[in-house]
Amino acid sequence: LLLQQEAEALIEANNTTSTVQVLDVARPAEEKARPRRLLIIFVAGVLSLFASISYVLGAAYVRALSAEWKRDYR
């Protein structure tokens, strides 16, 4: 059994040709693929609006907290 497996391994090692089988013929696309610019702009706008509001609220909170600490610990 081992001799047979060794023989098969030698045959496979010497066989360097690869087999390629074409499944379907290539066809050009019906429509061009392109990015959805309106969707990208809308998502970027919503995210930037959310980030801006978060930054302003966070900065106001930190400023108020800093003023409160300065007043309490003077």
All heavy atoms as a GROMACS GRO file, in nm:
protein
  582
    1LEU      N    1   0.083  -0.119   0.000
    1LEU     CA    2   0.000   0.000   0.000
    1LEU      C    3   0.088   0.126   0.000
    1LEU      O    4   0.059   0.221  -0.072
    1LEU     CB    5  -0.093  -0.001   0.122
    1LEU     CG    6  -0.186   0.119   0.137
    1LEU    CD1    7  -0.285   0.123   0.021
    1LEU    CD2    8  -0.257   0.115   0.269
    2LEU      N    9   0.194   0.124   0.081
    2LEU     CA   10   0.284   0.239   0.085
    2LEU      C   11   0.356   0.259  -0.047
    2LEU      O   12   0.376   0.373  -0.090
    2LEU     CB   13   0.384   0.224   0.198
    2LEU     CG   14   0.328   0.239   0.340
    2LEU    CD1   15   0.435   0.211   0.443
    2LEU    CD2   16   0.270   0.376   0.360
    3LEU      N   17   0.395   0.150  -0.113
    3LEU     CA   18   0.462   0.162  -0.243
    3LEU      C   19   0.369   0.222  -0.346
    3LEU      O   20   0.410   0.304  -0.429
    3LEU     CB   21   0.512   0.025  -0.288
    3LEU     CG   22   0.632  -0.031  -0.212
    3LEU    CD1   23   0.663  -0.173  -0.258
    3LEU    CD2   24   0.753   0.058  -0.230
    4GLN      N   25   0.242   0.182  -0.340
    4GLN     CA   26   0.145   0.237  -0.436
    4GLN      C   27   0.124   0.386  -0.412
    4GLN      O   28   0.120   0.465  -0.506
    4GLN     CB   29   0.012   0.161  -0.423
    4GLN     CG   30  -0.091   0.206  -0.524
    4GLN     CD   31  -0.223   0.132  -0.505
    4GLN    OE1   32  -0.240   0.056  -0.411
    4GLN    NE2   33  -0.316   0.157  -0.597
    5GLN      N   34   0.114   0.428  -0.286
    5GLN     CA   35   0.097   0.570  -0.255
    5GLN      C   36   0.221   0.649  -0.295
    5GLN      O   37   0.210   0.763  -0.343
    5GLN     CB   38   0.069   0.588  -0.106
    5GLN     CG   39  -0.070   0.545  -0.066
    5GLN     CD   40  -0.095   0.561   0.083
    5GLN    OE1   41  -0.002   0.590   0.159
    5GLN    NE2   42  -0.220   0.544   0.123
    6GLU      N   43   0.340   0.590  -0.276
    6GLU     CA   44   0.463   0.658  -0.315
    6GLU      C   45   0.469   0.673  -0.467
    6GLU      O   46   0.509   0.778  -0.519
    6GLU     CB   47   0.584   0.580  -0.266
    6GLU     CG   48   0.716   0.648  -0.294
    6GLU     CD   49   0.834   0.567  -0.243
    6GLU    OE1   50   0.816   0.465  -0.176
    6GLU    OE2   51   0.946   0.612  -0.272
    7ALA      N   52   0.426   0.574  -0.539
    7ALA     CA   53   0.424   0.581  -0.685
    7ALA      C   54   0.326   0.688  -0.731
    7ALA      O   55   0.356   0.766  -0.823
    7ALA     CB   56   0.388   0.445  -0.743
    8GLU      N   57   0.211   0.695  -0.669
    8GLU     CA   58   0.112   0.798  -0.705
    8GLU      C   59   0.166   0.938  -0.674
    8GLU      O   60   0.144   1.032  -0.750
    8GLU     CB   61  -0.019   0.774  -0.630
    8GLU     CG   62  -0.097   0.654  -0.681
    8GLU     CD   63  -0.223   0.628  -0.600
    8GLU    OE1   64  -0.257   0.712  -0.512
    8GLU    OE2   65  -0.287   0.526  -0.624
    9ALA      N   66   0.236   0.951  -0.563
    9ALA     CA   67   0.294   1.081  -0.527
    9ALA      C   68   0.400   1.122  -0.628
    9ALA      O   69   0.409   1.239  -0.665
    9ALA     CB   70   0.353   1.074  -0.386
   10LEU      N   71   0.482   1.029  -0.674
   10LEU     CA   72   0.582   1.060  -0.775
   10LEU      C   73   0.518   1.100  -0.907
   10LEU      O   74   0.564   1.193  -0.974
   10LEU     CB   75   0.675   0.940  -0.796
   10LEU     CG   76   0.779   0.915  -0.686
   10LEU    CD1   77   0.853   0.785  -0.711
   10LEU    CD2   78   0.876   1.031  -0.679
   11ILE      N   79   0.413   1.031  -0.944
   11ILE     CA   80   0.342   1.065  -1.069
   11ILE      C   81   0.284   1.205  -1.059
   11ILE      O   82   0.294   1.285  -1.151
   11ILE     CB   83   0.234   0.959  -1.100
   11ILE    CG1   84   0.301   0.827  -1.138
   11ILE    CG2   85   0.142   1.008  -1.211
   11ILE    CD1   86   0.203   0.712  -1.149
   12GLU      N   87   0.222   1.237  -0.945
   12GLU     CA   88   0.163   1.371  -0.927
   12GLU      C   89   0.270   1.480  -0.924
   12GLU      O   90   0.249   1.590  -0.973
   12GLU     CB   91   0.080   1.376  -0.798
   12GLU     CG   92  -0.055   1.310  -0.813
   12GLU     CD   93  -0.142   1.333  -0.691
   12GLU    OE1   94  -0.130   1.442  -0.630
   12GLU    OE2   95  -0.220   1.244  -0.658
   13ALA      N   96   0.386   1.449  -0.866
   13ALA     CA   97   0.494   1.547  -0.860
   13ALA      C   98   0.549   1.576  -0.999
   13ALA      O   99   0.587   1.689  -1.029
   13ALA     CB  100   0.605   1.498  -0.768
   14ASN      N  101   0.555   1.476  -1.085
   14ASN     CA  102   0.606   1.494  -1.220
   14ASN      C  103   0.503   1.556  -1.313
   14ASN      O  104   0.540   1.612  -1.416
   14ASN     CB  105   0.654   1.361  -1.278
   14ASN     CG  106   0.779   1.312  -1.209
   14ASN    OD1  107   0.855   1.393  -1.156
   14ASN    ND2  108   0.801   1.182  -1.209
   15ASN      N  109   0.378   1.548  -1.280
   15ASN     CA  110   0.271   1.601  -1.364
   15ASN      C  111   0.254   1.750  -1.332
   15ASN      O  112   0.193   1.786  -1.233
   15ASN     CB  113   0.141   1.525  -1.339
   15ASN     CG  114   0.032   1.566  -1.434
   15ASN    OD1  115   0.056   1.641  -1.528
   15ASN    ND2  116  -0.088   1.517  -1.410
   16THR      N  117   0.310   1.837  -1.414
   16THR     CA  118   0.304   1.980  -1.387
   16THR      C  119   0.200   2.052  -1.471
   16THR      O  120   0.187   2.173  -1.463
   16THR     CB  121   0.442   2.045  -1.414
   16THR    OG1  122   0.478   2.019  -1.550
   16THR    CG2  123   0.547   1.989  -1.320
   17THR      N  124   0.128   1.982  -1.555
   17THR     CA  125   0.026   2.047  -1.636
   17THR      C  126  -0.100   2.066  -1.553
   17THR      O  127  -0.139   1.979  -1.477
   17THR     CB  128  -0.008   1.963  -1.761
   17THR    OG1  129  -0.055   1.835  -1.719
   17THR    CG2  130   0.112   1.948  -1.851
   18SER      N  131  -0.159   2.182  -1.566
   18SER     CA  132  -0.281   2.209  -1.491
   18SER      C  133  -0.401   2.200  -1.585
   18SER      O  134  -0.389   2.225  -1.705
   18SER     CB  135  -0.275   2.347  -1.427
   18SER     OG  136  -0.262   2.444  -1.527
   19THR      N  137  -0.511   2.165  -1.532
   19THR     CA  138  -0.633   2.150  -1.610
   19THR      C  139  -0.724   2.270  -1.583
   19THR      O  140  -0.753   2.302  -1.468
   19THR     CB  141  -0.707   2.021  -1.571
   19THR    OG1  142  -0.616   1.913  -1.586
   19THR    CG2  143  -0.826   1.999  -1.658
   20VAL      N  144  -0.765   2.338  -1.689
   20VAL     CA  145  -0.856   2.451  -1.676
   20VAL      C  146  -0.980   2.420  -1.757
   20VAL      O  147  -0.971   2.381  -1.874
   20VAL     CB  148  -0.790   2.582  -1.728
   20VAL    CG1  149  -0.889   2.696  -1.723
   20VAL    CG2  150  -0.666   2.613  -1.649
   21GLN      N  151  -1.093   2.438  -1.694
   21GLN     CA  152  -1.219   2.409  -1.762
   21GLN      C  153  -1.301   2.539  -1.764
   21GLN      O  154  -1.325   2.600  -1.660
   21GLN     CB  155  -1.295   2.299  -1.688
   21GLN     CG  156  -1.423   2.260  -1.755
   21GLN     CD  157  -1.494   2.150  -1.678
   21GLN    OE1  158  -1.453   2.114  -1.567
   21GLN    NE2  159  -1.599   2.098  -1.734
   22VAL      N  160  -1.344   2.581  -1.882
   22VAL     CA  161  -1.424   2.702  -1.896
   22VAL      C  162  -1.569   2.664  -1.867
   22VAL      O  163  -1.628   2.581  -1.935
   22VAL     CB  164  -1.411   2.762  -2.038
   22VAL    CG1  165  -1.502   2.882  -2.052
   22VAL    CG2  166  -1.268   2.798  -2.066
   23LEU      N  167  -1.628   2.728  -1.765
   23LEU     CA  168  -1.765   2.696  -1.727
   23LEU      C  169  -1.866   2.776  -1.808
   23LEU      O  170  -1.964   2.722  -1.858
   23LEU     CB  171  -1.786   2.723  -1.578
   23LEU     CG  172  -1.699   2.639  -1.485
   23LEU    CD1  173  -1.724   2.680  -1.341
   23LEU    CD2  174  -1.725   2.492  -1.504
   24ASP      N  175  -1.844   2.907  -1.819
   24ASP     CA  176  -1.934   2.994  -1.894
   24ASP      C  177  -1.851   3.086  -1.983
   24ASP      O  178  -1.739   3.123  -1.949
   24ASP     CB  179  -2.019   3.080  -1.801
   24ASP     CG  180  -2.121   2.999  -1.725
   24ASP    OD1  181  -2.172   2.902  -1.781
   24ASP    OD2  182  -2.150   3.035  -1.609
   25VAL      N  183  -1.908   3.124  -2.094
   25VAL     CA  184  -1.843   3.218  -2.183
   25VAL      C  185  -1.856   3.358  -2.124
   25VAL      O  186  -1.962   3.395  -2.072
   25VAL     CB  187  -1.907   3.212  -2.323
   25VAL    CG1  188  -1.845   3.313  -2.416
   25VAL    CG2  189  -1.895   3.072  -2.379
   26ALA      N  190  -1.751   3.437  -2.130
   26ALA     CA  191  -1.753   3.572  -2.074
   26ALA      C  192  -1.838   3.664  -2.162
   26ALA      O  193  -1.830   3.660  -2.284
   26ALA     CB  194  -1.612   3.626  -2.064
   27ARG      N  195  -1.920   3.745  -2.097
   27ARG     CA  196  -2.004   3.842  -2.168
   27ARG      C  197  -1.982   3.979  -2.108
   27ARG      O  198  -1.961   3.990  -1.987
   27ARG     CB  199  -2.152   3.805  -2.154
   27ARG     CG  200  -2.189   3.676  -2.224
   27ARG     CD  201  -2.333   3.645  -2.203
   27ARG     NE  202  -2.352   3.626  -2.057
   27ARG     CZ  203  -2.469   3.620  -1.998
   27ARG    NH1  204  -2.579   3.633  -2.066
   27ARG    NH2  205  -2.478   3.602  -1.868
   28PRO      N  206  -1.991   4.084  -2.188
   28PRO     CA  207  -1.977   4.219  -2.130
   28PRO      C  208  -2.099   4.252  -2.042
   28PRO      O  209  -2.208   4.198  -2.062
   28PRO     CB  210  -1.971   4.310  -2.252
   28PRO     CG  211  -2.028   4.231  -2.363
   28PRO     CD  212  -2.005   4.087  -2.332
   29ALA      N  213  -2.078   4.341  -1.948
   29ALA     CA  214  -2.185   4.379  -1.856
   29ALA      C  215  -2.293   4.457  -1.929
   29ALA      O  216  -2.266   4.529  -2.026
   29ALA     CB  217  -2.128   4.463  -1.743
   30GLU      N  218  -2.416   4.444  -1.882
   30GLU     CA  219  -2.527   4.517  -1.943
   30GLU      C  220  -2.522   4.665  -1.907
   30GLU      O  221  -2.556   4.749  -1.988
   30GLU     CB  222  -2.660   4.456  -1.897
   30GLU     CG  223  -2.681   4.315  -1.949
   30GLU     CD  224  -2.808   4.253  -1.895
   30GLU    OE1  225  -2.888   4.324  -1.832
   30GLU    OE2  226  -2.828   4.133  -1.917
   31GLU      N  227  -2.482   4.695  -1.783
   31GLU     CA  228  -2.469   4.834  -1.737
   31GLU      C  229  -2.329   4.853  -1.681
   31GLU      O  230  -2.271   4.761  -1.625
   31GLU     CB  231  -2.568   4.863  -1.623
   31GLU     CG  232  -2.711   4.871  -1.665
   31GLU     CD  233  -2.799   4.909  -1.547
   31GLU    OE1  234  -2.746   4.955  -1.444
   31GLU    OE2  235  -2.920   4.894  -1.559
   32LYS      N  236  -2.279   4.974  -1.695
   32LYS     CA  237  -2.151   5.005  -1.634
   32LYS      C  238  -2.169   5.014  -1.482
   32LYS      O  239  -2.267   5.071  -1.434
   32LYS     CB  240  -2.097   5.138  -1.685
   32LYS     CG  241  -2.029   5.130  -1.817
   32LYS     CD  242  -1.963   5.263  -1.846
   32LYS     CE  243  -1.858   5.246  -1.952
   32LYS     NZ  244  -1.787   5.371  -1.977
   33ALA      N  245  -2.074   4.959  -1.412
   33ALA     CA  246  -2.076   4.970  -1.266
   33ALA      C  247  -2.009   5.101  -1.228
   33ALA      O  248  -1.904   5.135  -1.280
   33ALA     CB  249  -2.003   4.853  -1.203
   34ARG      N  250  -2.072   5.177  -1.142
   34ARG     CA  251  -2.015   5.303  -1.098
   34ARG      C  252  -2.059   5.330  -0.955
   34ARG      O  253  -2.159   5.276  -0.909
   34ARG     CB  254  -2.056   5.416  -1.189
   34ARG     CG  255  -2.205   5.434  -1.198
   34ARG     CD  256  -2.241   5.541  -1.296
   34ARG     NE  257  -2.387   5.544  -1.308
   34ARG     CZ  258  -2.451   5.625  -1.383
   34ARG    NH1  259  -2.385   5.712  -1.455
   34ARG    NH2  260  -2.581   5.623  -1.389
   35PRO      N  261  -1.986   5.414  -0.884
   35PRO     CA  262  -2.023   5.443  -0.745
   35PRO      C  263  -2.152   5.527  -0.739
   35PRO      O  264  -2.180   5.607  -0.827
   35PRO     CB  265  -1.904   5.522  -0.691
   35PRO     CG  266  -1.835   5.575  -0.810
   35PRO     CD  267  -1.862   5.480  -0.923
   36ARG      N  268  -2.226   5.506  -0.635
   36ARG     CA  269  -2.349   5.583  -0.613
   36ARG      C  270  -2.312   5.713  -0.543
   36ARG      O  271  -2.306   5.721  -0.421
   36ARG     CB  272  -2.446   5.503  -0.529
   36ARG     CG  273  -2.488   5.375  -0.594
   36ARG     CD  274  -2.581   5.300  -0.503
   36ARG     NE  275  -2.617   5.173  -0.561
   36ARG     CZ  276  -2.681   5.079  -0.496
   36ARG    NH1  277  -2.715   5.097  -0.371
   36ARG    NH2  278  -2.710   4.966  -0.556
   37ARG      N  279  -2.284   5.815  -0.623
   37ARG     CA  280  -2.232   5.941  -0.569
   37ARG      C  281  -2.332   6.007  -0.474
   37ARG      O  282  -2.292   6.061  -0.370
   37ARG     CB  283  -2.198   6.036  -0.682
   37ARG     CG  284  -2.085   5.988  -0.768
   37ARG     CD  285  -2.042   6.094  -0.867
   37ARG     NE  286  -1.979   6.046  -0.987
   37ARG     CZ  287  -1.862   5.987  -0.993
   37ARG    NH1  288  -1.796   5.964  -0.885
   37ARG    NH2  289  -1.811   5.946  -1.108
   38LEU      N  290  -2.458   6.007  -0.507
   38LEU     CA  291  -2.557   6.073  -0.422
   38LEU      C  292  -2.564   6.006  -0.285
   38LEU      O  293  -2.571   6.074  -0.182
   38LEU     CB  294  -2.694   6.068  -0.492
   38LEU     CG  295  -2.804   6.150  -0.428
   38LEU    CD1  296  -2.765   6.298  -0.427
   38LEU    CD2  297  -2.934   6.131  -0.501
   39LEU      N  298  -2.558   5.874  -0.283
   39LEU     CA  299  -2.561   5.802  -0.155
   39LEU      C  300  -2.436   5.832  -0.073
   39LEU      O  301  -2.444   5.854   0.049
   39LEU     CB  302  -2.574   5.652  -0.180
   39LEU     CG  303  -2.576   5.563  -0.056
   39LEU    CD1  304  -2.699   5.594   0.028
   39LEU    CD2  305  -2.572   5.418  -0.096
   40ILE      N  306  -2.322   5.835  -0.139
   40ILE     CA  307  -2.196   5.864  -0.068
   40ILE      C  308  -2.199   6.004  -0.010
   40ILE      O  309  -2.160   6.026   0.106
   40ILE     CB  310  -2.077   5.846  -0.164
   40ILE    CG1  311  -2.062   5.698  -0.203
   40ILE    CG2  312  -1.948   5.898  -0.101
   40ILE    CD1  313  -1.963   5.674  -0.314
   41ILE      N  314  -2.248   6.101  -0.087
   41ILE     CA  315  -2.256   6.240  -0.039
   41ILE      C  316  -2.354   6.251   0.077
   41ILE      O  317  -2.327   6.319   0.177
   41ILE     CB  318  -2.295   6.334  -0.154
   41ILE    CG1  319  -2.182   6.342  -0.255
   41ILE    CG2  320  -2.332   6.471  -0.102
   41ILE    CD1  321  -2.220   6.414  -0.382
   42PHE      N  322  -2.467   6.184   0.069
   42PHE     CA  323  -2.566   6.189   0.175
   42PHE      C  324  -2.512   6.129   0.305
   42PHE      O  325  -2.525   6.189   0.413
   42PHE     CB  326  -2.693   6.115   0.132
   42PHE     CG  327  -2.799   6.111   0.237
   42PHE    CD1  328  -2.872   6.224   0.268
   42PHE    CD2  329  -2.826   5.994   0.306
   42PHE    CE1  330  -2.969   6.221   0.366
   42PHE    CE2  331  -2.923   5.989   0.404
   42PHE     CZ  332  -2.995   6.103   0.434
   43VAL      N  333  -2.448   6.013   0.295
   43VAL     CA  334  -2.393   5.948   0.415
   43VAL      C  335  -2.282   6.033   0.475
   43VAL      O  336  -2.274   6.051   0.598
   43VAL     CB  337  -2.343   5.806   0.381
   43VAL    CG1  338  -2.263   5.747   0.495
   43VAL    CG2  339  -2.460   5.716   0.347
   44ALA      N  340  -2.195   6.089   0.390
   44ALA     CA  341  -2.087   6.175   0.440
   44ALA      C  342  -2.144   6.300   0.508
   44ALA      O  343  -2.093   6.344   0.612
   44ALA     CB  344  -1.994   6.214   0.327
   45GLY      N  345  -2.249   6.357   0.451
   45GLY     CA  346  -2.312   6.475   0.512
   45GLY      C  347  -2.372   6.444   0.647
   45GLY      O  348  -2.356   6.520   0.743
   46VAL      N  349  -2.444   6.332   0.657
   46VAL     CA  350  -2.505   6.294   0.784
   46VAL      C  351  -2.398   6.266   0.889
   46VAL      O  352  -2.410   6.310   1.004
   46VAL     CB  353  -2.598   6.172   0.765
   46VAL    CG1  354  -2.641   6.114   0.898
   46VAL    CG2  355  -2.720   6.211   0.683
   47LEU      N  356  -2.293   6.196   0.850
   47LEU     CA  357  -2.187   6.166   0.946
   47LEU      C  358  -2.113   6.292   0.991
   47LEU      O  359  -2.081   6.308   1.109
   47LEU     CB  360  -2.088   6.066   0.886
   47LEU     CG  361  -2.139   5.923   0.872
   47LEU    CD1  362  -2.034   5.836   0.802
   47LEU    CD2  363  -2.177   5.865   1.005
   48SER      N  364  -2.090   6.384   0.899
   48SER     CA  365  -2.021   6.508   0.937
   48SER      C  366  -2.111   6.594   1.025
   48SER      O  367  -2.062   6.659   1.118
   48SER     CB  368  -1.975   6.585   0.814
   48SER     OG  369  -2.086   6.627   0.738
   49LEU      N  370  -2.240   6.596   0.999
   49LEU     CA  371  -2.334   6.669   1.084
   49LEU      C  372  -2.333   6.611   1.226
   49LEU      O  373  -2.327   6.684   1.325
   49LEU     CB  374  -2.474   6.666   1.024
   49LEU     CG  375  -2.583   6.738   1.103
   49LEU    CD1  376  -2.558   6.888   1.100
   49LEU    CD2  377  -2.720   6.704   1.046
   50PHE      N  378  -2.339   6.479   1.235
   50PHE     CA  379  -2.336   6.412   1.365
   50PHE      C  380  -2.205   6.441   1.438
   50PHE      O  381  -2.205   6.470   1.558
   50PHE     CB  382  -2.356   6.262   1.346
   50PHE     CG  383  -2.350   6.184   1.474
   50PHE    CD1  384  -2.454   6.190   1.564
   50PHE    CD2  385  -2.240   6.106   1.503
   50PHE    CE1  386  -2.449   6.119   1.683
   50PHE    CE2  387  -2.233   6.035   1.621
   50PHE     CZ  388  -2.338   6.041   1.711
   51ALA      N  389  -2.093   6.435   1.366
   51ALA     CA  390  -1.963   6.461   1.428
   51ALA      C  391  -1.954   6.606   1.475
   51ALA      O  392  -1.902   6.634   1.584
   51ALA     CB  393  -1.852   6.429   1.330
   52SER      N  394  -2.005   6.700   1.397
   52SER     CA  395  -1.999   6.842   1.434
   52SER      C  396  -2.082   6.869   1.559
   52SER      O  397  -2.038   6.938   1.651
   52SER     CB  398  -2.049   6.928   1.319
   52SER     OG  399  -1.971   6.911   1.205
   53ILE      N  400  -2.201   6.815   1.562
   53ILE     CA  401  -2.288   6.836   1.678
   53ILE      C  402  -2.226   6.773   1.802
   53ILE      O  403  -2.226   6.833   1.911
   53ILE     CB  404  -2.429   6.779   1.651
   53ILE    CG1  405  -2.500   6.864   1.546
   53ILE    CG2  406  -2.511   6.772   1.778
   53ILE    CD1  407  -2.632   6.808   1.498
   54SER      N  408  -2.170   6.653   1.788
   54SER     CA  409  -2.105   6.588   1.902
   54SER      C  410  -1.986   6.669   1.952
   54SER      O  411  -1.967   6.684   2.073
   54SER     CB  412  -2.058   6.448   1.862
   54SER     OG  413  -2.166   6.368   1.825
   55TYR      N  414  -1.907   6.723   1.860
   55TYR     CA  415  -1.791   6.803   1.900
   55TYR      C  416  -1.835   6.929   1.973
   55TYR      O  417  -1.778   6.965   2.077
   55TYR     CB  418  -1.708   6.840   1.777
   55TYR     CG  419  -1.594   6.931   1.809
   55TYR    CD1  420  -1.480   6.881   1.873
   55TYR    CD2  421  -1.600   7.066   1.781
   55TYR    CE1  422  -1.375   6.966   1.905
   55TYR    CE2  423  -1.495   7.150   1.812
   55TYR     CZ  424  -1.383   7.100   1.874
   55TYR     OH  425  -1.280   7.183   1.906
   56VAL      N  426  -1.935   6.998   1.923
   56VAL     CA  427  -1.980   7.123   1.986
   56VAL      C  428  -2.038   7.095   2.124
   56VAL      O  429  -2.006   7.165   2.221
   56VAL     CB  430  -2.082   7.195   1.895
   56VAL    CG1  431  -2.151   7.308   1.969
   56VAL    CG2  432  -2.015   7.245   1.770
   57LEU      N  433  -2.119   6.992   2.136
   57LEU     CA  434  -2.177   6.959   2.266
   57LEU      C  435  -2.068   6.916   2.364
   57LEU      O  436  -2.071   6.953   2.482
   57LEU     CB  437  -2.282   6.851   2.251
   57LEU     CG  438  -2.412   6.893   2.182
   57LEU    CD1  439  -2.505   6.775   2.168
   57LEU    CD2  440  -2.479   7.005   2.258
   58GLY      N  441  -1.972   6.836   2.316
   58GLY     CA  442  -1.863   6.792   2.402
   58GLY      C  443  -1.776   6.907   2.447
   58GLY      O  444  -1.735   6.915   2.563
   59ALA      N  445  -1.744   6.999   2.357
   59ALA     CA  446  -1.661   7.114   2.392
   59ALA      C  447  -1.733   7.203   2.493
   59ALA      O  448  -1.672   7.253   2.588
   59ALA     CB  449  -1.626   7.193   2.266
   60ALA      N  450  -1.864   7.223   2.474
   60ALA     CA  451  -1.940   7.305   2.569
   60ALA      C  452  -1.945   7.238   2.706
   60ALA      O  453  -1.932   7.305   2.810
   60ALA     CB  454  -2.080   7.329   2.516
   61TYR      N  455  -1.961   7.107   2.708
   61TYR     CA  456  -1.965   7.034   2.834
   61TYR      C  457  -1.831   7.043   2.906
   61TYR      O  458  -1.826   7.068   3.027
   61TYR     CB  459  -2.003   6.888   2.810
   61TYR     CG  460  -2.000   6.803   2.933
   61TYR    CD1  461  -2.100   6.814   3.030
   61TYR    CD2  462  -1.899   6.711   2.956
   61TYR    CE1  463  -2.098   6.738   3.145
   61TYR    CE2  464  -1.895   6.634   3.070
   61TYR     CZ  465  -1.995   6.648   3.164
   61TYR     OH  466  -1.993   6.572   3.278
   62VAL      N  467  -1.722   7.025   2.834
   62VAL     CA  468  -1.589   7.031   2.896
   62VAL      C  469  -1.560   7.173   2.945
   62VAL      O  470  -1.505   7.192   3.054
   62VAL     CB  471  -1.481   6.984   2.795
   62VAL    CG1  472  -1.342   7.016   2.845
   62VAL    CG2  473  -1.495   6.836   2.770
   63ARG      N  474  -1.601   7.274   2.870
   63ARG     CA  475  -1.580   7.412   2.912
   63ARG      C  476  -1.659   7.441   3.040
   63ARG      O  477  -1.607   7.503   3.134
   63ARG     CB  478  -1.622   7.508   2.801
   63ARG     CG  479  -1.581   7.651   2.828
   63ARG     CD  480  -1.614   7.744   2.712
   63ARG     NE  481  -1.546   7.701   2.590
   63ARG     CZ  482  -1.608   7.677   2.474
   63ARG    NH1  483  -1.737   7.694   2.463
   63ARG    NH2  484  -1.539   7.639   2.368
   64ALA      N  485  -1.783   7.395   3.047
   64ALA     CA  486  -1.865   7.418   3.167
   64ALA      C  487  -1.808   7.341   3.285
   64ALA      O  488  -1.803   7.391   3.398
   64ALA     CB  489  -2.008   7.376   3.140
   65LEU      N  490  -1.762   7.220   3.262
   65LEU     CA  491  -1.704   7.140   3.369
   65LEU      C  492  -1.575   7.202   3.419
   65LEU      O  493  -1.550   7.206   3.541
   65LEU     CB  494  -1.678   6.997   3.316
   65LEU     CG  495  -1.650   6.889   3.418
   65LEU    CD1  496  -1.769   6.874   3.512
   65LEU    CD2  497  -1.622   6.759   3.347
   66SER      N  498  -1.495   7.254   3.329
   66SER     CA  499  -1.370   7.320   3.367
   66SER      C  500  -1.398   7.445   3.450
   66SER      O  501  -1.332   7.470   3.551
   66SER     CB  502  -1.290   7.356   3.242
   66SER     OG  503  -1.176   7.428   3.275
   67ALA      N  504  -1.496   7.523   3.410
   67ALA     CA  505  -1.532   7.643   3.484
   67ALA      C  506  -1.583   7.606   3.624
   67ALA      O  507  -1.552   7.674   3.722
   67ALA     CB  508  -1.636   7.724   3.408
   68GLU      N  509  -1.660   7.499   3.633
   68GLU     CA  510  -1.713   7.455   3.762
   68GLU      C  511  -1.600   7.409   3.853
   68GLU      O  512  -1.599   7.440   3.972
   68GLU     CB  513  -1.812   7.341   3.740
   68GLU     CG  514  -1.880   7.296   3.867
   68GLU     CD  515  -1.979   7.184   3.840
   68GLU    OE1  516  -2.032   7.177   3.728
   68GLU    OE2  517  -2.003   7.103   3.933
   69TRP      N  518  -1.503   7.336   3.797
   69TRP     CA  519  -1.388   7.291   3.879
   69TRP      C  520  -1.306   7.410   3.927
   69TRP      O  521  -1.261   7.411   4.041
   69TRP     CB  522  -1.300   7.198   3.798
   69TRP     CG  523  -1.354   7.059   3.782
   69TRP    CD1  524  -1.459   7.003   3.847
   69TRP    CD2  525  -1.306   6.960   3.692
   69TRP    NE1  526  -1.480   6.876   3.803
   69TRP    CE2  527  -1.386   6.846   3.708
   69TRP    CE3  528  -1.203   6.957   3.599
   69TRP    CZ2  529  -1.365   6.730   3.636
   69TRP    CZ3  530  -1.182   6.842   3.528
   69TRP    CH2  531  -1.263   6.729   3.545
   70LYS      N  532  -1.283   7.506   3.839
   70LYS     CA  533  -1.206   7.624   3.880
   70LYS      C  534  -1.277   7.700   3.990
   70LYS      O  535  -1.214   7.751   4.083
   70LYS     CB  536  -1.182   7.715   3.760
   70LYS     CG  537  -1.078   7.662   3.663
   70LYS     CD  538  -1.061   7.755   3.546
   70LYS     CE  539  -0.961   7.698   3.444
   70LYS     NZ  540  -0.946   7.782   3.327
   71ARG      N  541  -1.409   7.711   3.980
   71ARG     CA  542  -1.486   7.782   4.081
   71ARG      C  543  -1.486   7.706   4.212
   71ARG      O  544  -1.473   7.765   4.320
   71ARG     CB  545  -1.630   7.802   4.030
   71ARG     CG  546  -1.714   7.889   4.120
   71ARG     CD  547  -1.858   7.904   4.071
   71ARG     NE  548  -1.919   7.772   4.060
   71ARG     CZ  549  -1.984   7.728   3.953
   71ARG    NH1  550  -1.996   7.803   3.848
   71ARG    NH2  551  -2.037   7.608   3.951
   72ASP      N  552  -1.498   7.572   4.208
   72ASP     CA  553  -1.505   7.494   4.330
   72ASP      C  554  -1.369   7.481   4.401
   72ASP      O  555  -1.364   7.477   4.524
   72ASP     CB  556  -1.557   7.352   4.301
   72ASP     CG  557  -1.705   7.355   4.268
   72ASP    OD1  558  -1.772   7.457   4.296
   72ASP    OD2  559  -1.755   7.252   4.214
   73TYR      N  560  -1.261   7.476   4.328
   73TYR     CA  561  -1.131   7.445   4.388
   73TYR      C  562  -1.038   7.566   4.393
   73TYR      O  563  -0.919   7.552   4.411
   73TYR     CB  564  -1.064   7.331   4.313
   73TYR     CG  565  -1.142   7.202   4.329
   73TYR    CD1  566  -1.211   7.147   4.222
   73TYR    CD2  567  -1.148   7.139   4.451
   73TYR    CE1  568  -1.283   7.029   4.235
   73TYR    CE2  569  -1.220   7.021   4.467
   73TYR     CZ  570  -1.288   6.966   4.359
   73TYR     OH  571  -1.358   6.852   4.373
   74ARG      N  572  -1.089   7.687   4.386
   74ARG     CA  573  -1.005   7.806   4.400
   74ARG      C  574  -0.981   7.840   4.542
   74ARG      O  575  -1.031   7.825   4.638
   74ARG     CB  576  -1.071   7.925   4.331
   74ARG     CG  577  -1.009   7.944   4.199
   74ARG     CD  578  -1.043   8.077   4.145
   74ARG     NE  579  -0.980   8.078   4.012
   74ARG     CZ  580  -0.995   8.170   3.926
   74ARG    NH1  581  -1.072   8.272   3.951
   74ARG    NH2  582  -0.936   8.165   3.812
   0.00000   0.00000   0.00000
